[in-house]
Amino acid sequence: KVFPTLAGSRVLGLMEGYLVFVRSDGALMAVPFDARTWQVGVPLQILDSVTSRWWLTPAALSPSGSLLYQRGGMASRVVRVDERGTARPLLEAPGLYNHPRLSPDGRRLAIEVQDSRGNNIWVTDLASQATERLTREGVSERPEWSPDGRRLLYVSSGTNANSLWLQPADGSGPAELLLESATTTTIREGVFAPDGRGVLFRQDTPDSNRDVLLLPLAGDRTPVPLLTSIDDDKHPRVSPDGRWLAYVSNRSGSEEVYVRPISGAGARVSVSSGGGSEPLWAPDGTRIFYRAGARLV
C-alpha cells in the first residue's frame, strides 16, 4: 500500500504502534499505524537534523526500540569553478542539491532539490536568482537540458515506475512521458544526443547489470542497444560532434571513464585511472571532465 505521508522518506521500522521514518529533510518522524486496517495517523516529529541524503540514511531501529542515528545536516553549495580551480557560488542559499545542470546558454540552472516534499527539479535564473519548481509529483531527479535549452529531460516516479519525462523548462506546458520502465528493467538516467534527435538512457536489468540504450525521438521509437554486456555501464555522454560516447564502466573491476565511437565500430579507450565517474565533455569536444572521488579531473 502507498502512504503519501511517507513519500520520499526512509522507513526505519515499526515500534509500539508507530512507523518510525526519516523524512527527506532530516526530520525523524513517528506516525501511528494500525496493522489490522493499514491506516496511518498524523505524523509526530521526534528529532531534527538526522543525516539524510537520498538513499543514504545512517539510522537504524533495533527490535527492542533503541535508535542509532547520525546527527548533522547534509546541505551543500552549488559553485562555478574556473580552470584555475577558483570556486564562486552559483546559488545564494545552501540546500540538499544534486545533479546541477547549466542551460546551453549558461543563464539558467536546473537542479535536483531534496526537501520535506521529496526530490524535485527546480530551475533558477542565475542573474536574478529567481527560482521555480518544475516538478511536483513523485521523486524527480537527474535533469538534463535539450540542446536548444527549451526543454528539460528527467527521470521521475510520478507513475508506478521510473520513467523518462520531457517538459518545457519554463513550466509553460505539462510533462510528456517519453519512456516508461519495463516490467523487468528500471530507467535511472537519460541525456540528449547533441542533435536533439535521440535520448541516451541507462536502465538496470534483472541480473543487476546496467545497460545504455538510445531512444529515437522520431520515426520508430524502439530503443537501440548501445552498451549491453555483463559489465555495469552508465553515465553516457555524447561528444558535441556526435561521434564519440563517453561513459563509465566497471569492466576493470572498478568504475572508470571510457570513450568509444558512438557507432560501436572501434575500440574503447580508458580515460581515467584509479577511478572515475560522471564524465562531461567540454563544449569544443577536446576535453573530458570527470569526478574521481572528491576531485574534479
C-alpha positions in Angstrom: 0.0 0.0 0.0 1.2 3.5 -0.8 1.3 6.0 2.1 1.5 9.6 0.8 2.6 10.7 4.3 5.8 8.7 3.8 6.6 9.9 0.3 10.4 10.5 -0.2 11.1 9.1 3.3 13.2 6.2 4.7 11.2 3.9 7.0 13.3 2.5 9.9 10.8 0.2 11.4 7.6 -0.4 13.5 7.7 0.3 17.2 4.8 0.2 19.7 2.2 1.0 17.0 4.2 3.7 15.3 6.0 3.6 12.0 9.3 5.4 12.5 10.9 7.1 9.5 13.4 9.8 8.5 11.9 12.5 6.2 14.0 13.7 3.3 14.8 16.9 5.1 16.3 15.1 8.0 13.4 15.1 10.4 12.9 11.9 12.5 9.2 11.2 12.5 6.7 8.7 14.0 3.3 8.1 12.6 0.5 5.9 14.3 0.0 2.8 12.3 -2.8 0.2 12.6 -1.6 -3.1 11.4 -5.1 -4.5 11.1 -6.6 -1.8 8.9 -3.3 -0.5 7.4 -4.3 3.0 8.3 -1.8 5.8 9.4 -2.5 8.8 11.6 -0.9 12.2 12.0 2.9 12.2 12.0 4.8 13.5 15.0 8.3 14.9 14.8 10.8 13.4 17.3 14.1 14.9 16.2 15.6 17.1 13.5 18.9 17.2 11.7 19.3 13.5 11.2 21.7 13.0 8.4 19.7 12.0 5.3 20.6 12.3 1.6 18.7 10.3 -1.0 19.4 6.6 -0.4 21.9 7.3 2.5 20.2 7.5 5.9 22.6 6.4 8.7 20.0 5.5 11.2 18.7 2.1 12.5 15.9 1.0 14.8 16.5 -2.2 16.9 13.8 -4.7 17.8 13.9 -3.5 21.4 13.2 0.1 20.4 16.7 1.6 20.6 17.5 4.1 17.9 21.0 4.7 16.5 21.4 7.7 14.2 23.9 10.2 12.9 23.2 13.9 13.5 24.3 16.7 11.2 22.9 18.3 8.1 23.9 17.4 4.5 23.4 20.9 3.0 25.8 21.8 0.2 26.5 24.8 -2.1 26.5 25.0 -5.8 29.6 26.7 -7.2 31.2 27.5 -10.5 34.8 26.5 -10.8 37.2 28.1 -13.3 40.2 26.5 -14.9 42.4 27.8 -12.1 40.3 26.0 -9.5 38.7 29.1 -8.1 35.1 28.5 -7.0 32.4 31.0 -6.6 28.7 30.4 -5.6 26.1 30.0 -8.3 23.2 29.8 -5.8 23.0 32.1 -2.8 21.5 29.6 -0.3 22.8 26.2 0.7 20.5 23.2 0.3 20.2 19.5 -0.4 21.3 19.6 -4.0 22.2 17.1 -6.6 22.9 16.9 -10.4 23.2 20.6 -11.3 23.0 21.3 -15.0 23.6 24.6 -16.7 21.4 25.5 -19.7 23.2 25.7 -23.1 23.4 29.5 -22.9 24.7 29.4 -19.3 22.0 31.6 -18.0 19.8 29.1 -16.1 20.5 26.2 -13.7 18.4 23.1 -13.5 19.0 21.1 -10.3 17.5 18.3 -8.2 16.5 19.6 -4.8 15.6 17.5 -1.8 13.2 18.8 0.9 10.3 17.7 3.0 8.2 17.2 -0.1 10.7 14.8 -1.7 13.0 15.2 -4.7 12.0 17.7 -7.3 13.5 19.6 -10.2 14.0 23.4 -9.8 15.1 25.9 -12.4 17.0 29.1 -11.3 17.7 32.2 -13.4 21.3 32.9 -12.4 21.2 36.7 -13.0 18.1 37.3 -10.8 18.3 34.2 -8.6 14.6 33.7 -9.3 13.8 30.0 -8.7 10.8 28.0 -9.7 9.9 24.4 -9.0 9.3 22.4 -12.2 8.1 19.1 -10.9 5.6 18.3 -8.2 4.7 14.6 -8.3 6.7 11.5 -7.2 10.5 11.6 -7.0 12.0 13.5 -9.9 15.8 13.6 -10.5 18.7 13.9 -12.9 17.6 16.9 -15.1 19.2 17.4 -18.5 18.6 20.3 -21.0 17.6 19.8 -24.6 20.2 21.2 -27.0 18.0 24.2 -27.7 17.6 25.0 -24.0 13.8 24.9 -24.2 13.0 21.6 -22.5 14.2 19.5 -19.6 14.5 15.7 -19.6 14.4 14.0 -16.2 13.6 10.7 -14.5 10.5 10.6 -12.3 8.5 8.1 -10.4 5.3 10.1 -11.0 3.9 6.9 -12.5 4.2 3.4 -11.0 7.7 3.0 -12.3 10.7 5.2 -13.1 10.1 6.9 -16.4 11.7 9.4 -18.7 9.8 12.7 -18.9 10.2 15.8 -21.1 8.8 19.2 -20.0 9.2 22.9 -21.1 11.9 24.4 -18.9 9.8 27.5 -18.2 6.9 25.4 -16.9 4.6 26.6 -19.7 3.3 23.2 -20.5 2.7 19.7 -19.0 5.3 17.0 -18.9 5.4 14.5 -21.7 6.0 10.8 -21.0 8.8 9.6 -23.3 9.5 6.1 -22.0 8.3 4.1 -19.0 10.4 1.4 -17.3 9.5 -2.1 -18.4 8.4 -4.8 -16.0 11.9 -6.3 -15.8 14.0 -3.1 -16.1 14.3 0.3 -14.4 15.3 3.6 -16.0 17.8 5.5 -14.0 19.1 8.4 -16.1 18.8 10.0 -19.6 20.7 12.6 -21.7 20.0 14.2 -25.1 22.2 13.5 -28.1 23.7 16.8 -29.3 21.5 16.8 -32.4 18.3 16.5 -30.3 17.1 13.6 -32.3 17.5 10.9 -29.6 17.9 10.3 -25.9 20.5 8.0 -24.4 19.4 6.4 -21.2 20.6 3.9 -18.7 18.5 1.1 -17.3 19.0 -1.5 -14.6 18.3 -5.1 -15.7 17.0 -8.1 -13.8 20.5 -9.6 -13.4 21.7 -6.4 -11.7 23.6 -5.1 -14.8 23.4 -1.5 -16.1 22.9 -1.0 -19.9 22.9 2.0 -22.1 20.4 2.4 -24.9 19.4 5.1 -27.5 15.7 6.2 -27.8 15.0 7.8 -31.2 12.6 10.7 -30.9 11.2 10.4 -34.4 10.1 7.5 -36.5 10.5 4.1 -34.9 10.7 4.8 -31.2 12.2 1.4 -30.4 15.2 1.7 -28.1 18.5 0.7 -29.7 21.1 -1.0 -27.5 24.5 0.7 -27.3 26.2 -0.8 -24.3 24.8 -4.2 -23.2 27.1 -6.6 -21.5 27.8 -8.3 -18.2 29.5 -5.1 -17.1 27.8 -2.1 -15.4 27.7 0.8 -17.9 26.3 4.2 -17.0 26.7 8.0 -17.2 26.6 8.1 -21.0 27.6 11.4 -22.7 27.9 12.0 -26.4 30.6 14.4 -27.7 29.5 17.7 -29.2 30.2 16.4 -32.8 28.1 13.3 -32.1 30.9 10.9 -33.0 32.1 9.7 -29.5 30.5 8.2 -26.5 32.0 8.8 -23.0 30.6 6.5 -20.2 31.5 4.8 -17.0 32.1 1.0 -16.8 33.3 -1.4 -14.1 34.8 -3.8 -16.7 38.2 -3.5 -15.0 36.9 -4.3 -11.5 36.4 -0.6 -10.6 34.4 2.2 -12.2 36.4 4.1 -14.8 35.7 6.5 -17.6 35.9 5.2 -21.2 35.4 6.6 -24.7 34.4 4.7 -27.8 32.9 5.6 -31.2 29.1 6.1 -30.9 28.7 3.7 -33.9 30.3 0.9 -31.9 32.8 0.3 -34.7 36.1 0.8 -32.9 37.9 0.0 -29.6 37.1 1.6 -26.3 39.8 3.8 -24.7 40.3 4.2 -21.0 40.3 7.8 -19.9 40.6 7.6 -16.2 43.0 5.6 -13.9 42.3 4.9 -10.3 38.5 5.6 -10.6 36.3 7.9 -12.5 32.6 8.9 -12.7 30.2 11.4 -14.2 32.1 12.4 -17.4 31.2 15.7 -19.2 32.5 16.9 -22.5 33.9 20.4 -22.9 31.8 22.5 -25.4 34.5 22.2 -28.0 34.8 18.4 -27.6 38.6 18.5 -27.0 38.5 17.6 -23.2 36.5 15.4 -20.9 35.9 16.3 -17.2 35.1 13.7 -14.6 34.9 13.1 -10.9 37.5 11.0 -9.1 36.3 10.7 -5.5 36.3 14.3 -4.2 38.5 15.6 -7.1 37.4 17.2 -10.4 39.8 16.0 -13.1 
